[in-house]
Amino acid sequence: MEETVRCLVKMIIKLLIDGGDMKPGPAIAQQLGPLGINIGKVISDINTATKEFKGVKVPVELDVNEKTKNFVVKVSSPPTSELLKKELKLEKGTADHKISVVGGASIEDIIKVAKIKHPNMLEKSLKNAVKSVLGTCKSIGIIVENKDPNELIKDVQEGKYDKEIDSCSTVATTDKRDKINEFYAKIKQEQDNKLKLAQKAAEEAEAKKTEEAKTAIQDASKAPATAKAGATTAAAPAAAPAKKEEKKAEKKEKKK
């Protein structure tokens, strides 16, 4: 994604790039090429500035002086959702947080992300930044401390995690991490079982519809033959009186 703003001799290019892995592209080349700016150096400087966010989408602002050809790279912190996915090694969030979760986090994981985001947030305290990150956890399907994130927001508000927040604790104990992983594994297994049952029900419903369609086609193909047989049966009684009259006429003719 790219956005360009010009102001006098300055040009500001806003980008959203893969941290530490920006590659040359026609969009940036069209902007900087005519100015005679070394595109290779620009990309190299951006990758160096964003290397700590490798594997994450990072907002970058390139401030270019068209007159001097100098430029400045300004890096903003990645979206909270991207930081959470990186921290928990998740490929993506959930499609529907109401029915599924994709990972389990500790309060320490949340504090770590909140510390990165806090300078770019409106929240004045780290505690409020933590609550904001917990809100994002809810939207992308992450449980925290084996609880719904909304429940954790209440716990944080009530001061249950003041010790961890005040000490800026960002590393969970091995024992806690094992319990979180074990709890999430159980949740995931339950989700997988529900998904299998839903898929099976859908397949059975589809098979039933197919069978009903086949039956309807077979019944429709039999209908003309039945109608024809009925017509023949109906014609038989009507032909009987005619034959009787014909026989009477023959007898009269013989008597003559």
C-alpha positions as CSV (number, residue, x, y, z in Angstrom):
1,M,0.0,0.0,0.0
2,E,1.3,3.5,-0.9
3,E,0.2,7.1,-0.4
4,T,2.1,10.1,-1.6
5,V,1.9,13.7,-0.2
6,R,3.8,16.7,-1.7
7,C,4.6,19.9,0.2
8,L,6.8,22.4,-1.5
9,V,10.1,20.6,-2.1
10,K,9.2,17.7,0.2
11,M,7.5,14.5,-0.8
12,I,6.1,12.1,1.8
13,I,5.5,8.5,0.7
14,K,3.5,6.3,3.1
15,L,4.0,2.6,2.8
16,L,2.9,-0.6,4.5
17,I,5.7,-3.1,4.0
18,D,6.8,-6.5,5.3
19,G,9.2,-5.8,8.1
20,G,12.8,-6.2,7.0
21,D,11.8,-7.6,3.7
22,M,10.7,-4.7,1.4
23,K,11.5,-5.4,-2.3
24,P,11.8,-3.1,-5.3
25,G,8.6,-2.4,-7.1
26,P,7.2,-0.2,-9.9
27,A,5.2,2.0,-7.5
28,I,8.2,3.2,-5.5
29,A,10.4,3.4,-8.6
30,Q,7.9,5.7,-10.4
31,Q,8.0,8.0,-7.4
32,L,11.8,8.2,-6.8
33,G,13.3,7.3,-10.2
34,P,12.6,10.7,-11.8
35,L,14.2,12.4,-8.8
36,G,17.5,10.6,-9.2
37,I,17.3,9.0,-5.8
38,N,19.1,5.7,-5.2
39,I,16.2,3.3,-4.8
40,G,18.4,0.5,-3.7
41,K,19.6,2.6,-0.7
42,V,16.1,3.5,0.1
43,I,15.0,-0.1,0.3
44,S,18.1,-1.1,2.2
45,D,17.5,1.7,4.8
46,I,13.9,0.7,5.2
47,N,14.7,-2.9,5.7
48,T,17.3,-2.1,8.3
49,A,14.9,0.2,10.1
50,T,12.2,-2.5,10.2
51,K,14.2,-5.7,10.7
52,E,13.0,-6.1,14.3
53,F,9.5,-6.5,12.9
54,K,10.4,-9.2,10.4
55,G,7.3,-11.2,9.3
56,V,5.0,-8.3,10.3
57,K,3.3,-5.6,8.2
58,V,4.9,-2.3,9.2
59,P,3.7,1.3,8.4
60,V,6.6,3.3,7.0
61,E,6.8,7.0,6.1
62,L,9.5,8.1,3.6
63,D,10.2,11.8,3.9
64,V,12.0,12.9,0.7
65,N,13.6,16.3,0.0
66,E,13.3,16.7,-3.8
67,K,15.9,19.5,-3.9
68,T,18.7,17.9,-1.9
69,K,17.7,14.2,-2.7
70,N,18.0,13.3,0.9
71,F,15.4,11.2,2.6
72,V,14.4,10.1,6.1
73,V,12.8,6.8,7.1
74,K,10.2,7.0,9.8
75,V,8.8,3.7,11.2
76,S,5.5,3.4,13.1
77,S,4.7,0.4,15.2
78,P,2.8,-2.3,13.4
79,P,-0.9,-2.9,13.9
80,T,-1.7,-4.5,17.3
81,S,-3.2,-7.5,15.5
82,E,0.1,-8.1,13.6
83,L,2.2,-7.9,16.8
84,L,-0.1,-10.3,18.6
85,K,0.1,-12.8,15.7
86,K,3.8,-12.5,15.6
87,E,4.2,-13.0,19.4
88,L,2.0,-16.1,19.3
89,K,3.3,-17.4,16.0
90,L,-0.2,-17.3,14.3
91,E,-0.7,-17.1,10.6
92,K,-4.1,-15.3,10.9
93,G,-6.9,-14.4,13.3
94,T,-10.2,-16.1,13.5
95,A,-13.0,-15.5,11.0
96,D,-15.6,-15.4,13.8
97,H,-14.4,-14.7,17.3
98,K,-17.8,-15.7,18.6
99,I,-17.4,-19.4,17.7
100,S,-13.6,-20.0,17.5
101,V,-10.2,-19.0,19.0
102,V,-6.8,-19.3,17.3
103,G,-4.4,-19.1,20.2
104,G,-3.7,-18.6,23.9
105,A,-1.7,-15.8,25.5
106,S,-0.4,-14.9,28.9
107,I,-0.8,-11.4,30.5
108,E,3.0,-11.1,29.9
109,D,2.5,-11.4,26.2
110,I,-0.1,-8.7,26.3
111,I,2.1,-6.4,28.3
112,K,4.9,-6.9,25.8
113,V,2.7,-5.9,22.9
114,A,1.3,-3.0,24.9
115,K,4.8,-1.6,25.5
116,I,5.5,-1.5,21.8
117,K,2.2,0.1,20.9
118,H,1.9,2.5,23.9
119,P,4.0,5.4,22.4
120,N,1.6,5.5,19.4
121,M,-1.6,5.2,21.5
122,L,-3.9,7.8,22.9
123,E,-3.9,5.8,26.2
124,K,-1.9,7.7,28.9
125,S,-1.0,4.7,31.0
126,L,0.5,1.2,30.2
127,K,-2.5,-0.3,32.1
128,N,-4.9,1.3,29.6
129,A,-2.7,0.2,26.7
130,V,-3.0,-3.4,28.0
131,K,-6.8,-3.1,28.1
132,S,-6.7,-1.8,24.5
133,V,-4.6,-4.8,23.4
134,L,-6.9,-7.2,25.2
135,G,-9.8,-5.7,23.1
136,T,-7.8,-6.6,19.9
137,C,-7.3,-10.1,21.3
138,K,-11.1,-10.6,21.5
139,S,-11.6,-9.5,17.9
140,I,-9.0,-11.9,16.4
141,G,-9.8,-14.9,18.6
142,I,-7.1,-15.0,21.3
143,I,-7.8,-16.1,24.8
144,V,-5.7,-14.7,27.6
145,E,-4.8,-16.4,30.9
146,N,-7.2,-19.1,29.8
147,K,-10.1,-16.6,29.9
148,D,-12.1,-14.5,27.5
149,P,-10.2,-11.2,26.9
150,N,-13.3,-9.2,28.0
151,E,-13.0,-10.9,31.4
152,L,-9.3,-10.1,31.6
153,I,-10.1,-6.4,30.9
154,K,-12.3,-6.4,34.1
155,D,-9.5,-8.1,36.0
156,V,-7.0,-5.5,34.8
157,Q,-9.3,-2.7,35.7
158,E,-9.8,-4.2,39.2
159,G,-6.0,-4.3,39.7
160,K,-5.5,-8.1,39.6
161,Y,-2.5,-7.7,37.3
162,D,-1.0,-4.4,38.6
163,K,2.1,-6.3,39.8
164,E,2.9,-7.6,36.3
165,I,2.0,-4.3,34.6
166,D,4.0,-2.1,37.1
167,S,7.0,-4.3,36.7
168,C,6.6,-4.4,32.9
169,S,6.8,-8.2,33.1
170,T,7.0,-9.6,29.5
171,V,8.1,-13.2,30.0
172,A,5.7,-15.9,31.4
173,T,7.1,-18.7,33.5
174,T,7.5,-22.1,31.9
175,D,4.8,-23.6,34.2
176,K,2.3,-20.9,33.2
177,R,3.1,-21.3,29.5
178,D,2.6,-25.1,29.7
179,K,-0.8,-24.6,31.3
180,I,-1.9,-22.0,28.7
181,N,-0.8,-24.3,25.9
182,E,-2.6,-27.3,27.4
183,F,-5.8,-25.3,27.9
184,Y,-5.7,-24.0,24.4
185,A,-5.1,-27.5,23.0
186,K,-8.2,-28.7,24.7
187,I,-10.3,-25.8,23.3
188,K,-8.9,-26.5,19.8
189,Q,-9.8,-30.2,20.0
190,E,-13.4,-29.3,21.0
191,Q,-13.5,-26.8,18.1
192,D,-12.2,-29.4,15.7
193,N,-14.8,-32.0,16.9
194,K,-17.6,-29.5,16.4
195,L,-16.3,-28.7,12.9
196,K,-16.2,-32.3,11.9
197,L,-19.8,-32.9,13.2
198,A,-21.0,-29.8,11.3
199,Q,-19.3,-31.0,8.1
200,K,-20.8,-34.5,8.5
201,A,-24.3,-33.0,9.0
202,A,-23.8,-30.8,5.9
203,E,-22.7,-33.8,3.8
204,E,-25.6,-35.9,5.0
205,A,-28.0,-33.1,4.2
206,E,-26.5,-32.8,0.7
207,A,-26.7,-36.5,0.1
208,K,-30.4,-36.5,1.2
209,K,-31.2,-33.7,-1.3
210,T,-29.4,-35.6,-4.1
211,E,-31.4,-38.7,-3.3
212,E,-34.7,-36.8,-3.2
213,A,-33.8,-35.2,-6.6
214,K,-33.1,-38.7,-8.1
215,T,-36.4,-40.0,-6.8
216,A,-38.3,-37.1,-8.2
217,I,-36.7,-37.6,-11.6
218,Q,-37.6,-41.4,-11.5
219,D,-41.2,-40.6,-10.6
220,A,-41.5,-38.1,-13.4
221,S,-40.2,-40.6,-15.9
222,K,-42.9,-43.2,-14.8
223,A,-45.8,-40.7,-15.0
224,P,-46.3,-40.8,-18.9
225,A,-46.4,-44.6,-18.9
226,T,-49.0,-44.7,-16.1
227,A,-51.1,-42.1,-17.9
228,K,-51.0,-44.1,-21.1
229,A,-52.0,-47.4,-19.3
230,G,-54.9,-45.5,-17.7
231,A,-56.1,-44.2,-21.0
232,T,-56.1,-47.7,-22.5
233,T,-58.1,-49.1,-19.5
234,A,-60.6,-46.3,-19.9
235,A,-61.0,-46.9,-23.6
236,A,-61.8,-50.6,-23.1
237,P,-65.2,-50.2,-21.4
238,A,-66.2,-47.7,-24.0
239,A,-65.4,-50.2,-26.8
240,A,-67.5,-53.1,-25.2
241,P,-71.0,-51.6,-26.0
242,A,-69.9,-50.9,-29.6
243,K,-69.0,-54.6,-30.1
244,K,-72.4,-55.7,-28.6
245,E,-74.3,-53.5,-31.0
246,E,-72.2,-54.9,-33.9
247,K,-73.1,-58.5,-32.9
248,K,-76.8,-57.7,-32.7
249,A,-76.7,-56.2,-36.2
250,E,-75.0,-59.3,-37.5
251,K,-77.7,-61.6,-36.0
252,K,-80.5,-59.4,-37.5
253,E,-78.8,-59.7,-40.9
254,K,-78.7,-63.5,-40.7
255,K,-82.4,-63.8,-39.8
256,K,-83.3,-61.9,-42.9
